[in-house]
Amino acid sequence: MSRSGTGSGERSEDASTETDEHPSRRRFMQSTAAASTVGALGALAGCTGGGGENNDDSGTDSNTDSGSDSNTDSGSDSSGSESITIDYLNAQAAENSSIKSHFQESLSTFEEQQGNVTVKMQTASYGDIRSKLASTVSSGNPPTMAESGGGGLQFYLDGKVPDHSPFIEGTDRLPGDYTAANLDSAKYRGEYWSAGGMRHTNSNLGINPKLFSQVGVSDPASELSTWSGFLDAVRRIDEQTDAIAYEETGVPGDLESYWGYARTAYTGGTDPWMRQSDDPEHPTIVVANEDHEDQGKTDGMIKTCVKMAHEFSSSESAQRGDEEIPSLMLTGRVASFNYAVPTANRWRAIKEDVQFGWNGGEGDFMLLPHPKVDAEFGSNFGISELEGVEGEHGGHMWALEQQQTLFNASDTKQNAAWDLNMFLLGDDEFVLPAWGEHYESLPGLQPKLQKILDEYELAQSTEQAYKNADTYGEQYSTTGASWDVRDTDPIRWTDINETISEAIAGQHTIEETPSLVRSRIQDRLAQ
């Protein structure tokens, strides 16, 4: 993936040449409507590509004159003679060595710009960061700032995290420049508990073009656009090849595939799980709610998740995480999965010359929108609740997982930490390479998306993910952000994900799974 030339405006490849991996810039930008209305953008789930690392070094030296848009616009004053040390706990830098080095170099630039601020960055995997934060907070020694994820809401409600509204509203660019996902995720009942997320990721359908071409698919964007069309192709792959036609990533910590495609039975961004009521302490639970008109859509998609895993996935699917999928797909052992994210480098790490896109049916990996539910799907798959139901493409947007929070500290430290947050959100020399090159994602500030598109020739998977988020807007939402309940994360990861994962593993039946999800949510909310 090459960064565009900066002097003459020329690119390393002719931008007018259209291929499956690199559609023409003009055509893509027209199709995304200038990307100015990118809707709910989401953040990556609790997983890493490189495992957890601990690093107390703040980084290496970097050039300070980067020509970047580094207007932090913080409204704070962390300059002066006092030396300030920020303890920063980060999970993103643990994803791979490339993004880690970029963080280190960028933090050195930030330190040089500030003059009196030292950043001590420590990294932990997304799987480990919650326990690490819990330990440091309970011991009375929390970091100054952390990529706390949804767990940060708990700390906020427990008084360990300050109200972030004065910081956000003290800038000229926030909250207006936040993505819809950040606006949704950083607030709890109208209050800002978070500083926003640096970047987001969305869920999509991923396929192996060679296997789908082998069973007669020639136009995947059309033929796989509905669940009935997708199901038909998966059945043919299952019958005619030795590949796993569809692999569910069913381990509880990675079952966000269901979060994404559960929305495809709905339209207009309707939440499949819970809706706010007049009493915020008692939201309406849609799952297994016999009195709710949408019960069948949600219950039907829960059953679809389990049934797809049982009929087409491997016996390892209940313990399968998404990190294992690229190698399985690139070697032809898996044909499809519903947890595809924009990060092309995850695939290049397995096969350096991976061919993204259809490429006449000879590509290695292609990203598409989740199929939408069509009126015939319920009958075609034996899910009575979905008979006659029609939905729209949509998915999960990971934003809660990457929210950053300031912890209670002196005003001087909090102001310096806020300046760091604004640097990571808004400095072009950090943002553009970070999410356009080192770990392809959707930036946390909406105007930065267009800059990344202008700066880089992106893989088909990344461009399609951007396009999906823009085209289907409100259908790409962050699961749980709109619930405004204290126990958002336990409901997502345990009550929903773990219960469905148990069904995939055969610990309870498909039919009883929605009721079990409902009862566990009720117990959590003490309803």
N, C-alpha and C positions, 0 to 999 in steps of 0.2 A: 504494500500500500504506500503510495508516494504522496508526499506533501506537495502542493502546487508551488510552482515558481512564484517568487514574490516581486521580482524586479520588472519583468516584461509582461507579467500576467499569463505567461505560457505555462502549460502543464507538461508533465513528463510523458503523457499520452494525449493524443489529439482528442479534445473534449467533444468534438463533433462526431467521432466514431462511436457507433452504438454496438455494444455486444451484450450478451446475457449478463456478464458480470458488471459491465460498465455501461448502462444505458446513457444516452446522451444527456448532458446536463440540462439542456433546454427542455427536453421532453420530461425529465424527472421533475424539474422545478415547476413546470406547468401542472403536472399531475398532483403535486403537493400544494398547489395554490400558494406558492411562495413561502410555505411553511410558517406563515405568521399566525396561523390559528391552531398550531399543534396543541391538541387537547390534553387530556390527562396523560402525562408521561410518567412512567413508573420506574422503580428502582430494582436492582438485582436482588435475588433471593439470598437466603442464608447459605451461601456456598462459595468456595474459592477454587481457583485453578492451581494455586501453588502451595496451599496449606498455610497454616499460621506461622508467623515469624515474630520474634521480639527484637526490636531495634531501638536502642536509646540514642542513636546518633541522629542529629538533626539534619544532616545532609552534607553534601559536598559543595564546593564553591561553584558559582554559576555567574555568567555575564549578567550585569544589572541592567544594561541598556537594551531592552528587548523590543522596544517599539510596541509594547502591549497596551491594551485597554485596561490599565490597572487602577482606574478610578475606584478606590474602595468605597468612597462616599459614606463613610461610617458614622460621621457626626461625632466621633470620639477623638480623644487626644491621648495617644499612647507615647507621644514623643516627650522629650525632656531628659533629664540627667539620670533618673532612676532606672536601674537595670531591672528588666522584667523577664521572667522565665515562664513560658507557657508549657504545661504538660499536655500533650495532645495524643489521644488514643485513637488509632485509625485502623480500619479493616481493609479499605480499598487498596492501600499500598502493599498488602500481603497477597494480592491476587497473582502477580507475577513479577519477575525481576525488572522488567521494562518499566512498568508503572511505578514500582518502588523507587527506581533510580530517578524517575521524573519528579516524584514527590520530593526526594532528597535535594535535588538541584533547585527546585522551585522554592522550597523552604529556605534554602540559603539565600536566594534572591530576596525573599520577603524579609529576612533578617537584615540584609544589607540596606534595604529600603527604609526599614524602621530605625535602624541604628542602635537602639537600646533594647531590642527584644531578641531573646533566644527561644527557639522552639525545640523542645525535647519530644520527638515523636516516638511513640511506641506502637507497634502493630500487633494485631491479633486477628485470627480468622473470624469470619462472620459467625461461625459456629461457637467460637470461644469468647467473643467480645462481651456477651451478656454476663457470663459468670465472672469475667475479669472486672467488669464495671461493678457488679454487685459486691464483689470482695473489697474493692478500693473504696466504694461509697460507705459500706458498712463499717470499715475501719476508720472512717473520718478523713481519708486522704484521697478524695476524688481527683481526677484530672481537671485541668482548667476547661478543656473542651474535648468532646469525644463524639465519634460517629456512633451514637447510642442506639440508633434504630428505634423501633416502636417501644422498646423498653424505657426510653427516655421519658415517655409519657408517665410511666409509673413514678419515676424520680421527681418529675414535676409535681404530680399530685401529692407526693410525700414531702414536698417543700425542699428538695435537694437541688432543684433546678429553678432559676429565676424566670419571671415573666419576660419573654423576649420581645414583647410589643414595643417598648421604648427604643430598642436597638433597630428594629425593622422600620418603624414609623419615623425614625430619625434620619433616614436616608432619602435621597431623591428618587432612587430607582426601585425601592421595595415598598410594599409588596408587589407593585405593578409588573416588575420584570420576572417574578417567579413563574415557573410553569404552573399549569392548573394542578398538577400532581403535588407540587410543593405547597401551593395555597391550600389544598385539601388536607394534606398530611400534617402540616406544621401547626394546625389549629385544633383546639379541643373546645367545643362549645363556644366558639368565638374568640378564644384566647390563644395567643401564640406561645406554645411551649417549646418550640424548636426554631433553629436558625435556618432551616431548609436543608435540602440534600444537594451535594455537588453534582450528582448525575443520577439518571434513572435508566431502567431497562424494562422492556416489555416482553410479554410472552406471545409466541406465534407458533404456527405449524412448521415443522422441519421435515423435509423429505430427502431421500436418496433418489435423484432423477433416473439413474440407470435402472433401478429396480421397478420404478413406476412405468418407465418407458417400455421395459421388458414385457409388461402385462397389458400393453396397448394404450396407455395414457399418452396423449400427444399435446394436449393443451391444459397443463395443470392448473393454471389460474382459473379456468372455467370448469374443468371436470372435477376439481377438488374443492370447489367453492362452497358446496353444501355437505352436510353430514351424510346424506344419502350417497352422494357421489364419492366422497372419501371412503365410506364404508364399502362400497362396491369395489373400489380399487384395492383396498386392504384385503378384502376377501380373496381377490384374484391372486395377490402376492402370496397370501397364506396357502392357497391351493396349488399354485404353479411353481413356487420357488422354495428353497430351504431357508430363506431369511425369516427373521422375526418380523412380521408384517407391521406391527405397532408395538412399541415398548413404552410402558408407563413408568415414569420415575416416581415410584410409589412409597419410598421411604418418607416417614412423616415430615422430616425437615426439608423435603424437596418435592412435596406433592402440590406445589403451586400451579402445576399444569391445570388442575381442576379449577382453581381460582380464576384462571384465564378463560377456559372455554365454557365454564358455567354461564358466562354472560351471553353466549351465543344463542341461547333460547329466549333472550330478551331484546328489546330495542330501547333507544333513548337513554341508555346509561343506567337503567333500573338495577338496583342492587339485588342480587339473588338471595341474600341471607337474612338481613335485618333491615327494618325501616324505623325511622324515628317516629315516636308518638308524642302526644301532648306532655307526657311525663318522660323526661330524658333518662330517668333511672329505669324505665320499663319499656324499652323499644319492642316493636312487634317482630317476633321471630317468624320468618316465612317458612323455614324448613319444617316439613311434617305438620304444618298448620292446616287442619282440615277446614278451618273457617276462612282461609285466605285464598283469594282467586288465583294467586301465582304459585300455590304450593306445588302443583304438578310440574311446572317448569323447573323449579329448583330440585325437587325430588327426582325428577326424570333425568336430570344431568348428573346427579350423584350416582344414580344407577348406571348411567352410560359410562361413567369413569370406571366403575368396578367391572362392568360387563366387558368393556373393551380390553381391560387388563386380563380378565379370565380367558377370553376367547382368542386373543392374539399375542399377548405378551409372554415373556419367558417366566420360568418359575422363580427367577431372581427379582422380578419386577417390584415386589413389595419391599425389597431392600436396595433397590436401584436408585442411585443419585444421578443428577444430570451430568456430573463430571465424567461419568463412564460412557456417555452416549457418543461423543465424537469419534472415538476409536472404533466403536461398534458399527457406526454408520459408514465411516470411510473405508472399512474393510468389507462392506456389503453384508454384514450380519444383521443389521437392523434397517428397516425401510423407512420408518417414520416415528415421530414422537411429537408431543404437544407442549414442549417446554423449550422451544427454540428462542434464543435471545440474539441481539444484534452483534455480539462480540465475535468478529471474524477470527481474531487471533487465537481463540480457543481451538479453532479448527486447524489453523496454520501450525499450531504447536504439535499437531499429530501428523499433518502432511503439509510440507512447506509449499508445494505447488498445487494446493487444493483448488479445484475449479468450482467457483460459486455460480449458481444459476442453472437454468435448464440446459443450455448449451446443446440444443438438438437432442436432448435425452441422454447426453453423455456427461453431464455435470456430476460433481461429487456430492454437493450439498446445496439445497435451495430452501429459502425461507418464504413462507406464504402466510396469509391471515389464517387464524383459526377458522375452520368451516363454520358456516351458520346453519342453524337448525331449519330444516324445510318441513313442509306439511306432511311429507311421506316418511320422514325418518322414524318416527315412533313405530309405525307399522313395520317398516323394513328391519328394525332392530329388536322388535318385541318389547318396546318400552311404552306401555299404554298411556302413561301420563303425557307423553310428547306427541301423541297422534293429533294431527291438525295444527300443531304449534309451528309458528314461523318466527325466526329471530334475525339477528344481524351479526356480522363479523364484530369481534371485540376481543378483549383480553385483559390480563392483569398488568398493572403498571407498578413496578417496584419503586416505591418512594418512602414508605414508612421505614423500610429496612435501612435506609441510608440517611435518615435525618440526623443532623448534627446539633448537639446541645452544648450550651455553656453551663457550667456548674457554679454553685455559689462560691464566690471568691471576692477579693477586694475589687473596688471599682477599677483600679488601674489594670489588674489582670483581666477582668471581664472585658474592658475596652480593647485591650491588646488582642484578646481572643476573638472578639468580634471583627477586628481589622483582618485577622487571619482568615476568618470565615468569608469575608467579602473578597479577599484575595483569591481564595480557592473557588469562589463562585464566579468572579468577574474578570480576573486577569487573563487576557488572551494568550499570553505565552505559557500559562499553565493550562487553561481550559482547552484550547484547540488541540494541542498535541495529546493531552490526556485522553479526551473522549473521541478524537478523530484518528488516533494512531496507536496509542499504547493499550487502551482498553475501550474499544468502540462502544459508546453509549450515547444517551441523550442528555445534553447538559441541563443543569438545574435552573439556569436562567433562559427564558424563552428566546431572547434575541441572539443568543450564542449558537443556536441550532443553524440558522442561516449562514453564519460565519464558518461553521464546520463544513457545511455543504459546499460553500464556495472554495474552501481551502483544500479539500481532499477529494480524491477519486476513491469512493468507498466501495467495498464489496457488495454484491447483490443482497446479501443477508442484512447488512446494515442499512442500506438505502431502503429496502423493502420494509424494515422495521420502522424507520422514520415515516415512510409513506403510510403504513398501517395506522400509526398513532395519529397522524394528521387526518387521513381520510375518514376514519371511523370515530374520531374525536372522543365524545363522552362515553362511547362504548369501551374505551380503554381507561379504566379507573383503578384506583388503589384499593385493594380489598381491605375493608375495615376502617378506612380513614373517615368515612361518613357516619360510622356508627356512634361515635362520641360516647363510648363506654370505657370505663377504667381498664377492663381486662381485655382490651382488643387483641393483644398478642396471644394470650392463652387461648382465646376463642379460636383464633385463626390456626395456630400451630397444633393445639391439642384437641379441642372439641371437634373441629372440622377435619383437619388433616390426619391426625392420628386415628380417628374413628374410621375414616375412609380407607386409610392404609391397612387397618386391621381387617376390613372387609376384603381388600385385595389379597391379603394373606390367608383368607379363609377362616378367620376367627369368628365371624358372624355372617349372616346371609345378606345378599343384596337387598332383599325386601325390607329387612329390619334396620338397615343402615341409616336412612333418614331419621327415623324415630330416635335412634341412639344419639345422633348428632344433636337433635333438638333437646333431648333430656339433659345432655351434658351442658349445652348452652344455658338452659334454664337453671341448672344447679349453679353454674358459674355466676349468673346474674341474680341468684336467689329469688327466682320468680316462682 
